[in-house]
Amino acid sequence: MKSHPRNARIKGDPFVPSRFVFGDAVEEQGLEPYEYVIHTEAPTFVCRLVGMDQTPFDGRDKEGFSSAVLYDERDNLTHYVTNTGFRLFDFNFWGDIPTAAELHKVCDEAMQVYLRLQKAYAEREVAPKERDFRVVPTEPLPPAERQRRIRELADAAAEAPANPLKKMQLPALIQQALLGGDQAVFTEAQLALQNQPDARELLLGSARDSIAFPEVMRPDGTVVSYELWALPLIFSRAHGGFWWHFPLLERVEPALADALALPDNTVLWLSPTIFSSDMLIERSCQSLVHLASVMDAGCDMAPQDVEAARATYQAASKTHEPQLILCWLPFIVERGKLDMARVRSHARKALDAAMPLVQQALASEMMFGEAELFSPLPWWEALAAGVHAYNRKRLGLTVAVAVGVNGKPDGMEAVAEYLPEHQAYDVQLLAQDGGKLLGRTPWLLVPDLAPSRIQAWHDLAECLKAADISLREQAPRFH
């Protein structure tokens, strides 16, 4: 482009505008109480538009669409009215003034276009634009290649504390292991370092940081730094199945950013894909390494084939299976723009702003009962906080029922059996005199790249100790 000479006539070949243009206008007190209609072809005019109009005319009570052009002698104004409650008035013409019949025809056409515009607005509000899914890769490696990758990663982690070069190479190897489709590579590598706690902790810490503080390289070569946060959510459901994709969750983004008083133009993107505890346990949280890059590309993450998952959910939802579901709503935010001090000072406002929108988003895709949303936290802290609240809620309800069955608050003991396939303890409440089963509930481990069974046991023991209930562990039964 170049500067336009000040005294030269305006040049250019612009596109012809649409025939009908609708819009608002602003006055000193704010928006004007009516809209404007512009007709850009002959007869060219601009007029005002209002709704919910009840001006009487011969076709007001007629079935189907009806309209009329009326003249107000007192105010010397022409009005166009419809039996759908719209009125056009204050016509300002450029060029030749049309006849009443000509104006009537143009206004009828304007109303048809306006109704299509309102329908488009409504569809945009109800259904956000669909985005492409990116399915998490789950392709296992050939056995020989898998073993080579495991040894390479474990050896690099073992040598990293004493070898600066290996320490520099380790993050790239971790990324390679997590981004690949074979979750056994990272899992087996960290298990191989059980006898080298420093090396294992370095490996796990680096992997957790790659998920919590993702770096995304865009096609143009720029690198964007994010932080992964989440809102823990617990809700009840009377039916089986769990659905994980809720497009309307994108409405939470501006409300959450405003409630947290983030700086202007801060990027905060909430994932329409939510993650239940079962989904995280299934792949030991490794799939989350894909989340930031998928969201930065404007896509939605799919933990599995969408059509197959939808069919499974619809079949399961036909069964009566009361359940209490723990899940997380992850979001990414620009690095350094959100901290715990800001969250603590705006937590209540953030929850008040987000909760109605979250409930609306969930209800659009899945039936649920009561729901409880928790304050946003950095990813790994959010996992711990969600499990902490969920375990205590389940245990509290179970103890209350058991007391009712037992007839007294004392005389109970807890027996816990670890279920590795569920990464949870099966806690049974028994009567001490006779061993009658009074109730049972799961006690979840916090989802992690390497879930800690010991930490979960200590947490369970402390919780039961506070309730004055003894605890003993039962060895797993293998069949």
C-alpha positions as a printed NumPy array, in Angstrom:
array([[  0.   ,   0.   ,   0.   ],
       [  0.972,   3.66 ,  -0.401],
       [ -0.24 ,   6.955,   0.984],
       [ -3.3  ,   8.513,  -0.67 ],
       [ -2.623,  12.095,  -1.883],
       [ -4.598,  14.509,   0.297],
       [ -6.195,  16.458,  -2.555],
       [ -6.807,  13.53 ,  -4.937],
       [-10.253,  12.072,  -5.383],
       [-10.812,   8.826,  -3.52 ],
       [ -9.951,   5.891,  -5.759],
       [-10.73 ,   2.218,  -5.485],
       [-13.021,  -0.563,  -6.647],
       [-14.827,  -1.734,  -3.49 ],
       [-17.124,  -4.724,  -3.216],
       [-20.799,  -3.854,  -3.463],
       [-22.366,  -3.984,   0.038],
       [-25.195,  -6.332,   0.93 ],
       [-28.649,  -5.136,  -0.052],
       [-29.885,  -5.057,   3.562],
       [-27.676,  -4.017,   6.48 ],
       [-28.868,  -4.258,  10.087],
       [-27.158,  -2.745,  13.111],
       [-27.237,  -0.808,  16.356],
       [-26.297,   2.769,  17.157],
       [-24.799,   4.352,  20.276],
       [-25.88 ,   7.58 ,  21.935],
       [-24.491,   9.311,  25.024],
       [-26.571,   7.143,  27.378],
       [-25.529,   3.912,  25.627],
       [-27.207,   1.776,  22.969],
       [-30.259,   3.284,  21.305],
       [-33.474,   1.365,  22.084],
       [-33.953,   0.318,  18.459],
       [-32.014,  -1.124,  15.55 ],
       [-31.411,   0.372,  12.12 ],
       [-32.153,  -1.023,   8.674],
       [-30.24 ,   0.215,   5.631],
       [-31.391,  -0.575,   2.101],
       [-28.449,   0.002,  -0.265],
       [-30.328,  -0.311,  -3.587],
       [-33.089,   1.859,  -5.046],
       [-35.087,   3.037,  -3.26 ],
       [-32.146,   3.755,  -0.946],
       [-33.131,   4.466,   2.641],
       [-32.328,   4.045,   6.313],
       [-34.983,   3.516,   8.97 ],
       [-35.439,   2.396,  12.554],
       [-36.633,  -1.059,  13.619],
       [-38.363,  -2.092,  16.848],
       [-39.855,  -5.38 ,  18.017],
       [-42.777,  -6.377,  20.24 ],
       [-44.955,  -3.834,  18.445],
       [-48.75 ,  -4.067,  18.785],
       [-49.869,  -1.35 ,  16.354],
       [-53.377,  -2.334,  15.169],
       [-53.974,  -2.973,  11.448],
       [-56.307,  -5.131,   9.37 ],
       [-53.958,  -8.141,   9.204],
       [-52.908,  -8.193,  12.886],
       [-54.856, -11.383,  13.739],
       [-54.401, -13.084,  10.39 ],
       [-52.965, -16.616,  10.169],
       [-49.463, -16.615,   8.706],
       [-47.347, -13.59 ,   7.912],
       [-49.121, -10.293,   7.308],
       [-47.874,  -6.711,   6.989],
       [-49.057,  -3.232,   6.046],
       [-47.783,   0.272,   5.307],
       [-49.581,   2.852,   7.478],
       [-49.538,   6.642,   7.598],
       [-49.688,   8.572,  10.886],
       [-51.339,  11.887,  10.097],
       [-50.668,  13.39 ,  13.532],
       [-46.876,  12.853,  13.418],
       [-46.655,  12.909,   9.605],
       [-44.766,   9.576,   9.542],
       [-44.976,   6.393,   7.469],
       [-44.852,   3.082,   9.331],
       [-44.419,  -0.5  ,   8.149],
       [-45.89 ,  -3.04 ,  10.607],
       [-46.155,  -6.841,  10.755],
       [-48.276,  -9.28 ,  12.724],
       [-45.035, -10.809,  14.062],
       [-44.449,  -7.708,  16.19 ],
       [-41.966,  -5.699,  14.093],
       [-42.286,  -2.076,  13.016],
       [-40.133,   0.018,  10.659],
       [-40.427,   3.808,  10.857],
       [-38.506,   7.093,  10.413],
       [-37.746,   6.357,   6.753],
       [-35.013,   8.625,   5.347],
       [-34.711,   8.304,   1.558],
       [-31.882,   9.182,  -0.843],
       [-32.981,   9.737,  -4.42 ],
       [-36.505,   9.105,  -5.618],
       [-39.152,   8.44 ,  -2.977],
       [-40.997,   5.168,  -3.683],
       [-44.707,   4.512,  -3.719],
       [-46.35 ,   2.786,  -0.753],
       [-46.599,  -0.469,  -2.74 ],
       [-42.884,  -0.348,  -3.658],
       [-41.861,   0.35 ,  -0.055],
       [-44.163,  -2.417,   1.19 ],
       [-42.449,  -4.974,  -1.081],
       [-38.941,  -3.9  ,  -0.023],
       [-39.844,  -4.003,   3.681],
       [-41.345,  -7.496,   3.342],
       [-38.048,  -8.652,   1.85 ],
       [-36.128,  -6.869,   4.621],
       [-38.135,  -8.744,   7.256],
       [-37.354, -12.103,   5.659],
       [-33.632, -11.28 ,   5.69 ],
       [-33.871, -10.042,   9.283],
       [-35.513, -13.277,  10.459],
       [-32.75 , -15.287,   8.782],
       [-30.186, -13.101,  10.554],
       [-31.828, -13.711,  13.939],
       [-31.892, -17.443,  13.259],
       [-28.183, -17.366,  12.434],
       [-27.483, -15.475,  15.676],
       [-29.475, -18.043,  17.664],
       [-27.647, -20.962,  16.06 ],
       [-24.321, -19.328,  16.773],
       [-25.276, -18.877,  20.429],
       [-26.576, -22.415,  20.899],
       [-24.037, -24.348,  18.876],
       [-20.453, -23.08 ,  18.692],
       [-18.573, -23.742,  15.517],
       [-17.488, -27.35 ,  15.342],
       [-13.76 , -27.918,  15.585],
       [-11.707, -30.798,  14.302],
       [-10.836, -33.63 ,  16.645],
       [ -7.315, -34.903,  17.096],
       [ -7.298, -38.435,  18.447],
       [ -4.555, -39.316,  20.924],
       [ -2.156, -41.845,  19.338],
       [ -2.228, -45.242,  21.047],
       [ -0.143, -47.366,  18.684],
       [  2.161, -49.774,  20.582],
       [  5.72 , -50.18 ,  19.352],
       [  7.167, -53.508,  18.172],
       [  8.625, -55.377,  21.191],
       [ 12.266, -54.882,  20.182],
       [ 11.83 , -51.157,  19.531],
       [  9.897, -50.75 ,  22.769],
       [ 12.682, -52.349,  24.824],
       [ 15.303, -50.193,  23.101],
       [ 13.342, -47.015,  23.924],
       [ 12.846, -48.106,  27.549],
       [ 16.563, -48.791,  28.023],
       [ 17.524, -45.528,  26.313],
       [ 15.234, -43.452,  28.533],
       [ 16.104, -45.261,  31.756],
       [ 19.847, -45.061,  31.043],
       [ 19.651, -41.354,  30.237],
       [ 17.776, -40.666,  33.492],
       [ 20.243, -42.784,  35.497],
       [ 23.242, -40.934,  34.066],
       [ 21.685, -37.441,  34.07 ],
       [ 22.477, -36.494,  37.723],
       [ 26.22 , -36.87 ,  37.072],
       [ 26.359, -36.196,  33.323],
       [ 25.355, -32.68 ,  32.118],
       [ 25.082, -33.855,  28.488],
       [ 22.65 , -36.625,  29.396],
       [ 20.689, -34.159,  31.526],
       [ 20.311, -31.916,  28.463],
       [ 19.157, -34.857,  26.332],
       [ 16.669, -36.149,  28.895],
       [ 13.754, -33.689,  28.198],
       [ 13.795, -34.579,  24.49 ],
       [ 13.705, -38.301,  25.268],
       [ 10.85 , -37.745,  27.727],
       [  8.875, -35.828,  25.11 ],
       [  9.49 , -38.596,  22.605],
       [  8.236, -41.215,  25.057],
       [  5.12 , -39.274,  26.094],
       [  4.141, -38.153,  22.604],
       [  4.475, -41.654,  21.166],
       [  1.559, -44.019,  21.207],
       [  3.124, -46.615,  23.519],
       [  2.627, -45.625,  27.149],
       [  4.665, -48.622,  28.307],
       [  7.903, -46.86 ,  27.312],
       [  7.748, -44.196,  30.003],
       [  6.017, -46.41 ,  32.586],
       [  8.557, -49.212,  32.292],
       [ 11.465, -46.751,  32.282],
       [ 10.416, -45.128,  35.576],
       [  9.745, -48.549,  37.122],
       [ 13.238, -49.678,  36.085],
       [ 14.649, -46.878,  38.258],
       [ 13.031, -48.025,  41.527],
       [ 16.445, -48.603,  43.073],
       [ 17.73 , -45.195,  41.91 ],
       [ 15.355, -42.741,  43.608],
       [ 17.23 , -39.582,  42.566],
       [ 17.235, -40.573,  38.906],
       [ 13.603, -41.687,  39.049],
       [ 12.503, -38.45 ,  40.684],
       [ 14.393, -36.446,  38.049],
       [ 12.647, -38.417,  35.299],
       [  9.195, -38.015,  36.843],
       [  9.713, -34.351,  37.719],
       [ 10.822, -33.489,  34.191],
       [  7.852, -35.373,  32.72 ],
       [  5.383, -33.666,  35.042],
       [  6.83 , -30.27 ,  34.092],
       [  6.467, -31.046,  30.379],
       [  2.743, -31.569,  30.97 ],
       [  2.198, -28.713,  33.436],
       [  4.329, -26.151,  31.533],
       [  3.963, -27.041,  27.84 ],
       [  5.935, -25.329,  25.104],
       [  4.142, -25.248,  21.751],
       [  6.002, -24.682,  18.496],
       [  3.753, -23.239,  15.821],
       [  4.137, -23.804,  12.063],
       [  5.751, -20.365,  11.644],
       [  8.525, -21.363,  14.052],
       [  7.403, -19.295,  17.04 ],
       [  7.276, -20.949,  20.455],
       [  4.456, -20.212,  22.913],
       [  4.715, -21.027,  26.61 ],
       [  1.627, -22.097,  28.556],
       [  0.651, -23.376,  31.968],
       [ -1.902, -26.142,  32.451],
       [ -4.58 , -25.52 ,  35.093],
       [ -7.872, -27.246,  35.867],
       [-11.213, -26.901,  37.624],
       [-12.08 , -30.106,  39.542],
       [-15.727, -31.137,  39.159],
       [-17.806, -33.762,  40.974],
       [-21.312, -34.605,  39.781],
       [-23.866, -37.362,  40.194],
       [-25.549, -39.355,  37.468],
       [-28.469, -41.791,  37.665],
       [-27.48 , -43.653,  34.504],
       [-24.409, -45.47 ,  33.272],
       [-21.818, -44.12 ,  30.902],
       [-19.779, -40.926,  30.806],
       [-19.447, -38.428,  27.957],
       [-16.368, -36.241,  27.761],
       [-16.867, -33.597,  25.028],
       [-18.875, -30.409,  25.704],
       [-18.52 , -27.688,  23.013],
       [-20.419, -25.097,  25.068],
       [-17.593, -25.046,  27.606],
       [-15.89 , -22.464,  25.409],
       [-18.356, -19.941,  26.871],
       [-16.618, -20.334,  30.218],
       [-13.377, -18.864,  28.866],
       [-14.264, -15.109,  28.83 ],
       [-16.236, -15.386,  32.074],
       [-13.341, -17.101,  33.841],
       [-10.747, -14.678,  32.475],
       [-12.828, -11.682,  33.595],
       [-13.534, -13.164,  37.026],
       [ -9.831, -13.822,  37.599],
       [ -9.025, -10.252,  36.479],
       [ -6.417, -11.434,  33.983],
       [ -4.608,  -8.745,  31.958],
       [ -6.224,  -7.762,  28.673],
       [ -5.495, -10.038,  25.697],
       [ -4.294, -12.865,  27.939],
       [ -4.788, -16.229,  26.233],
       [ -6.957, -18.554,  28.322],
       [ -8.436, -21.57 ,  26.542],
       [-10.669, -24.086,  28.274],
       [-10.697, -27.579,  26.808],
       [-14.14 , -28.807,  25.634],
       [-12.778, -32.279,  26.415],
       [-12.94 , -33.048,  30.115],
       [-11.099, -35.894,  31.828],
       [-12.565, -38.311,  34.345],
       [-10.421, -40.145,  36.872],
       [-10.867, -43.354,  34.858],
       [ -9.633, -41.667,  31.667],
       [ -6.507, -40.379,  33.411],
       [ -5.823, -43.719,  35.101],
       [ -6.131, -45.577,  31.805],
       [ -3.048, -43.89 ,  30.341],
       [ -1.373, -42.664,  33.537],
       [ -1.929, -39.009,  32.542],
       [  0.477, -39.352,  29.619],
       [ -2.115, -38.25 ,  27.026],
       [ -2.145, -34.755,  28.544],
       [  1.162, -33.944,  26.905],
       [ -0.837, -33.475,  23.659],
       [ -3.422, -31.099,  25.101],
       [ -1.719, -27.712,  24.74 ],
       [ -0.596, -28.239,  21.133],
       [ -4.039, -29.5  ,  20.115],
       [ -5.791, -26.512,  21.72 ],
       [ -3.268, -24.02 ,  20.308],
       [ -4.06 , -25.391,  16.841],
       [ -7.761, -24.665,  17.383],
       [ -8.735, -28.336,  17.616],
       [-10.328, -30.527,  20.285],
       [ -8.549, -33.47 ,  21.837],
       [-10.202, -36.887,  21.612],
       [ -8.888, -39.639,  23.924],
       [-10.4  , -42.26 ,  21.6  ],
       [-12.388, -42.607,  18.383],
       [-15.306, -40.189,  18.737],
       [-17.997, -42.235,  16.977],
       [-17.133, -45.409,  18.87 ],
       [-17.059, -43.515,  22.17 ],
       [-20.441, -41.897,  21.442],
       [-22.01 , -45.275,  20.645],
       [-20.62 , -46.768,  23.858],
       [-21.918, -43.865,  25.908],
       [-25.392, -43.978,  24.378],
       [-25.679, -47.71 ,  25.054],
       [-24.47 , -47.345,  28.653],
       [-26.731, -44.368,  29.339],
       [-29.791, -46.597,  28.846],
       [-28.88 , -48.534,  31.991],
       [-29.782, -47.475,  35.533],
       [-26.44 , -47.175,  37.3  ],
       [-26.182, -44.394,  39.912],
       [-22.668, -42.995,  40.008],
       [-20.644, -40.14 ,  41.453],
       [-18.143, -38.933,  38.861],
       [-14.904, -37.069,  39.479],
       [-13.456, -35.183,  36.534],
       [-11.366, -32.152,  35.657],
       [-11.917, -29.246,  33.267],
       [ -8.421, -28.382,  32.021],
       [ -7.456, -24.996,  30.622],
       [ -4.219, -23.492,  29.372],
       [ -3.146, -19.942,  30.123],
       [ -0.146, -17.908,  29.035],
       [  2.891, -18.559,  31.218],
       [  3.234, -16.123,  34.094],
       [ -0.223, -14.512,  33.767],
       [ -1.983, -16.508,  36.515],
       [ -0.722, -17.285,  40.014],
       [ -2.15 , -18.67 ,  43.235],
       [ -2.355, -15.244,  44.893],
       [ -4.657, -14.029,  42.107],
       [ -6.735, -17.233,  42.272],
       [ -7.164, -17.015,  46.053],
       [ -8.361, -13.415,  45.87 ],
       [-10.819, -14.104,  43.013],
       [-11.808, -17.733,  43.686],
       [-15.403, -17.085,  44.754],
       [-16.064, -14.727,  41.864],
       [-14.546, -17.228,  39.422],
       [-16.73 , -20.067,  40.692],
       [-19.87 , -17.925,  40.625],
       [-19.149, -16.92 ,  37.019],
       [-18.166, -20.381,  35.778],
       [-20.658, -22.688,  37.51 ],
       [-23.852, -21.736,  35.585],
       [-22.02 , -21.98 ,  32.269],
       [-20.467, -25.342,  33.183],
       [-23.869, -26.725,  34.169],
       [-25.39 , -25.472,  30.917],
       [-22.597, -27.052,  28.878],
       [-22.912, -30.427,  30.611],
       [-26.71 , -30.44 ,  30.369],
       [-26.548, -29.886,  26.61 ],
       [-24.825, -33.251,  26.127],
       [-25.492, -35.428,  29.178],
       [-28.046, -35.814,  31.958],
       [-26.653, -35.319,  35.443],
       [-27.859, -34.554,  38.96 ],
       [-26.05 , -32.417,  41.486],
       [-22.682, -30.887,  40.637],
       [-19.91 , -29.257,  42.66 ],
       [-17.192, -27.168,  41.055],
       [-13.886, -26.376,  42.782],
       [-11.483, -23.462,  42.443],
       [ -8.966, -23.494,  39.596],
       [ -5.557, -24.902,  40.492],
       [ -2.356, -25.804,  38.644],
       [ -2.788, -29.213,  37.026],
       [ -1.097, -31.542,  39.499],
       [ -2.512, -29.666,  42.497],
       [ -5.972, -29.822,  40.915],
       [ -5.7  , -33.609,  40.63 ],
       [ -4.778, -33.937,  44.298],
       [ -7.497, -31.517,  45.442],
       [-10.193, -33.23 ,  43.395],
       [ -9.315, -36.71 ,  44.652],
       [ -9.048, -35.411,  48.228],
       [-12.591, -33.991,  48.081],
       [-14.05 , -36.971,  46.201],
       [-12.597, -39.612,  48.541],
       [-13.853, -37.842,  51.637],
       [-17.285, -37.237,  50.162],
       [-17.669, -40.929,  49.248],
       [-16.277, -42.145,  52.562],
       [-18.445, -39.74 ,  54.568],
       [-21.618, -40.908,  52.836],
       [-20.646, -44.569,  53.29 ],
       [-19.872, -44.117,  56.99 ],
       [-23.201, -42.34 ,  57.514],
       [-25.081, -45.233,  55.9  ],
       [-23.032, -47.79 ,  57.837],
       [-23.84 , -46.084,  61.141],
       [-27.525, -46.307,  60.25 ],
       [-27.209, -50.023,  59.448],
       [-25.089, -50.74 ,  62.531],
       [-27.363, -48.761,  64.812],
       [-24.443, -47.107,  66.606],
       [-21.476, -44.908,  65.628],
       [-18.823, -47.159,  67.175],
       [-18.007, -50.847,  66.777],
       [-16.828, -50.561,  63.146],
       [-13.539, -51.329,  61.449],
       [-12.299, -50.734,  57.924],
       [-10.625, -53.335,  55.735],
       [ -8.94 , -52.045,  52.575],
       [ -7.841, -54.124,  49.594],
       [ -5.756, -52.57 ,  46.846],
       [ -7.159, -52.976,  43.316],
       [ -4.304, -52.235,  40.909],
       [ -6.51 , -52.263,  37.796],
       [ -8.569, -49.403,  39.282],
       [ -5.696, -47.651,  41.078],
       [ -7.891, -47.529,  44.17 ],
       [ -8.452, -49.216,  47.505],
       [-11.709, -51.087,  48.014],
       [-12.655, -50.012,  51.549],
       [-15.126, -52.237,  53.413],
       [-16.731, -51.121,  56.654],
       [-17.377, -54.143,  58.891],
       [-19.051, -54.606,  62.247],
       [-16.39 , -55.638,  64.779],
       [-18.739, -58.126,  66.421],
       [-19.49 , -60.642,  63.683],
       [-17.821, -59.042,  60.661],
       [-21.093, -57.981,  58.985],
       [-20.54 , -55.841,  55.909],
       [-22.004, -52.393,  56.601],
       [-20.823, -50.57 ,  53.497],
       [-18.028, -50.245,  50.959],
       [-16.505, -47.459,  48.925],
       [-13.473, -46.883,  46.683],
       [-10.541, -44.754,  47.842],
       [ -8.805, -43.421,  44.755],
       [ -5.116, -42.862,  44.241],
       [ -4.28 , -39.443,  42.829],
       [ -3.849, -39.885,  39.035],
       [ -0.221, -39.403,  38.097],
       [  2.557, -40.609,  35.843],
       [  3.519, -42.812,  38.819],
       [  0.571, -42.963,  41.269],
       [  1.593, -43.306,  44.91 ],
       [ -0.145, -46.158,  46.69 ],
       [  1.708, -45.334,  49.926],
       [  0.472, -41.744,  49.911],
       [ -3.125, -42.896,  49.342],
       [ -2.848, -45.397,  52.211],
       [ -1.554, -42.785,  54.649],
       [ -4.304, -40.377,  53.594],
       [ -6.955, -43.058,  54.124],
       [ -5.526, -44.02 ,  57.523],
       [ -5.521, -40.397,  58.716],
       [ -9.087, -39.855,  57.545],
       [-10.359, -42.994,  59.32 ],
       [ -8.356, -42.158,  62.427],
       [-10.181, -38.831,  62.639],
       [-13.452, -40.802,  62.549],
       [-12.136, -43.206,  65.224],
       [-12.322, -46.2  ,  62.858],
       [ -9.476, -48.739,  62.845],
       [ -7.944, -49.759,  59.528],
       [ -6.182, -52.876,  58.331],
       [ -5.072, -53.943,  54.876],
       [ -6.192, -57.133,  53.217],
       [ -3.835, -58.801,  50.78 ],
       [ -5.104, -58.781,  47.178],
       [ -6.846, -61.958,  46.098],
       [ -5.664, -63.325,  42.778],
       [ -7.924, -65.723,  40.907]])
